[in-house]
Amino acid sequence: MSYETEQLAVLPLGTEIIEREVEALVPIAVGDTWSQVLQEQEIIIKDDIIIEIRTR
């Protein structure tokens, strides 16, 4: 068992791990609020399935 796998076993349930960050194109339209467009979003993935999209 690798060190990383061992560490996963001791994390409390519900712990979130940032694996990587990506940049993406974001659609915008006239009338959008610029400050909301600039907010970062988090995509939560579990077992390779997107389960939630959050705005930070």
Phi, psi and omega per residue, in radians:
M1 nan 2.346 -3.117
S2 -1.348 2.830 3.122
Y3 -1.020 -0.748 -3.133
E4 -1.069 -0.733 3.124
T5 -1.127 -0.697 3.098
E6 -1.090 -0.719 3.135
Q7 -1.148 -0.627 3.089
L8 -1.070 -0.610 -3.104
A9 -1.162 -0.429 -3.095
V10 -1.707 -0.055 3.117
L11 -1.264 2.474 3.067
P12 -1.143 2.644 3.066
L13 -1.016 2.489 3.125
G14 1.552 -0.074 3.110
T15 -1.176 2.379 3.119
E16 -1.887 2.434 -3.111
I17 -2.083 2.246 3.062
I18 -1.484 1.978 -3.118
E19 -1.517 -0.755 3.125
R20 -2.878 2.888 3.087
E21 -2.037 2.534 3.113
V22 -2.272 2.698 3.022
E23 -1.800 2.592 -3.113
A24 -2.548 2.721 3.000
L25 -1.343 2.432 -3.128
V26 -2.111 2.164 3.122
P27 -1.213 2.384 3.075
I28 -2.302 2.814 -3.139
A29 -2.535 2.796 3.058
V30 -0.984 2.314 -3.138
G31 1.747 -0.229 3.091
D32 -1.173 2.666 3.078
T33 -1.554 2.051 -3.028
W34 -1.025 -0.717 -3.114
S35 -1.096 -0.557 3.094
Q36 -1.291 -0.615 3.113
V37 -1.111 -0.652 -3.087
L38 -1.348 -0.252 -3.132
Q39 -1.115 2.437 3.115
E40 -1.316 2.609 3.100
Q41 -2.082 2.633 3.060
E42 -2.031 2.372 3.054
I43 -1.931 2.072 -3.104
I44 -1.655 2.163 -3.095
I45 -2.101 2.331 3.083
K46 -2.296 2.190 -3.133
D47 0.917 0.741 3.078
D48 1.205 0.314 3.122
I49 -2.145 2.293 3.094
I50 -1.230 2.134 -3.109
I51 -1.960 -0.251 -3.135
E52 -2.865 2.571 2.992
I53 -2.168 2.142 -3.077
R54 -2.059 2.597 2.966
T55 -1.758 2.235 3.141
R56 -1.306 nan nan
